[in-house]
Amino acid sequence: MKDFNFYNTLTKKVEKFIPNEEGKVKMYTCGPTVYHYAHIGNLRSYIMEDILEKYLKYIGYDVKRVMNITDVGHLASDADVGEDKMLKGAKREKKTVLEIAKFYTDAFFADCKKLNIDIPEIIEPATNCIEDFINMISELLKKDYAYIAGDNVYFDTSKLDSYHVLSNQSEEELMVAVRDDVEEDTNKRNKNDFVLWFTKSKFDDQELKWESPWGVGYPGWHIECSSISMKHLGEYIDIHCGGIDNIFPHHTNEIAQSEAFVGHKWCNYWFHIHYLNDKTGKMSKSKGDFLTVSLLESKNYNPLIYRMFCLQSHYRKPLVFSYEVLDNVVSAYNKLIKRVGDLKDEGELDQAKVAEYTEQFTNFLGNDLNTASAFTVIYDLLKDDISDKTKLHLVKDFDRVLSIGLTNIDNNKIQEIDKDLEEFVTSKIEERNEARKRKDFASADAIRQELLDKGIVIKDSKEGTTWDLINS
């Protein structure tokens, strides 16, 4: 088994991955809250989690992955305050909560398909597991890790010596993180305590409620991931994934309630993906008009362009989205698929080269999932003086992990892209010629540079202006 090293949020360092059971990985992914479309910032996390799963499988692990669907109990502030997101969506669209959940769950998986994100082996909506939540909460009450106040059930964080272990914040910092600009829940014994079950809530018109030993109500957000994970993966999991905004309070609270429940360490490795930002800051649905896969498609961007855009940056670095950068990725992608599309399945398979390039590819991905450097291996092998058969074999093999569709785009699609590219370049050359006729050489030079930035070089001769893709 190839060594795999990645950054563990729990230990704050890159370390070698060692699963609980040799050759097998139990992996949990926080799923979407299905009250609206996923924005592309959300989807960056799912793309990188997909790469993680595919790479683990690529190097020989048997991966069992579980993901929840939050269709109840997730509050708008991501804490125990604010408006319920599912209720908010239902009011917005004048539908039931279950209708909203079904529609946006389907929309999420449609986006995943467009982005070549594999669906996890097990998908579990929170509303399927109410009895599991009640059983877990009952056990926490028996163990005195939870208490009832104001008819709600709360987890008592004061019973833990290391509540801050994941976020690496002091008790004082956590107190600040809970926020002072919202209405305080006076039922809590400690400010960091969180709700396990609501019976008395500010949402009198809450649509989804269930009978429980504590009265009719509904679960808090945090309990679902712990319970669903244990239902399908048992008391020990290897890797828990999510965006960095989940570190506190969600993942912090998951660790607290899970380890209180099982009485031992629950998860060894935590994998977190950084924000996707636009020029104004972190993307969020609260801004009103937000970026979705459908919006990118309406602007004629192939969703796989966005996947490639994400993979050309490291998952632990903030990534700033702009259409200008995306246009550069379009050029690089078109150039790459053209070069792969021109390969013929001919010649001998060079096993030595296969081993050499595979070693490079796995070395990069095995070092904290460095997808940007893994792409350089593809560019290098395409330049190498080796048979097309060897190149095709390696590109297909590497695309099992990268999944940007390098070898399954048919000739018609390639021709369509080539036609679009040709029309674009031809119009730019005509625009440049007009500028030169006006002796506006600054504009002419700017157009040349614009094309060069997109990987296109133009050459002037007595016969006219021609163009080519750099290194094609």
Buried (B, 14 or more C-beta within 10 A) or exposed (E): EBEBBBBBBBEEEEBEBEBEEEEEBBBBBBBBBBBBBBBBBBBBBBBBBBBBBBBBBBBEBEBBBBBBBBBBBBBBBBBBBBEBBBBBBBBEBEBEBBEBBBBBBEBBBEBBEBBBBBEBEBBBBBBBBBEBBBEBBBBBBEEEBBBBBBBBBBBBBEBBEEBBBBBEBEEEEBBEBBEEEEEEBEBBEBBBBBBBBBBEBEEEEBBBBBEBEBBEBBBBBBBBBBBBBBBBBEBBBBBBBBBBBBBBBBBBBBBBBBBBBBEEEBBBBBBBBBBBBBEEEEBBBEEEEBBBBBBBEEEEBBBBBBBBBBBBBBBBEEBEBEEEBBBBBBBBBBBBBBBBBEBEEEEEEBEEBBEBBBEBBBBBBBBBBBBEBBBEBBBEBBEBEBBBBBBBBBBEBBBEBBBBBBBEBEEEBBEEBBEEBEEBBEEBBEEBBEBBEEEEEEBBEEBBEBBEEBBBBBEEEEEEBEBEBEEE
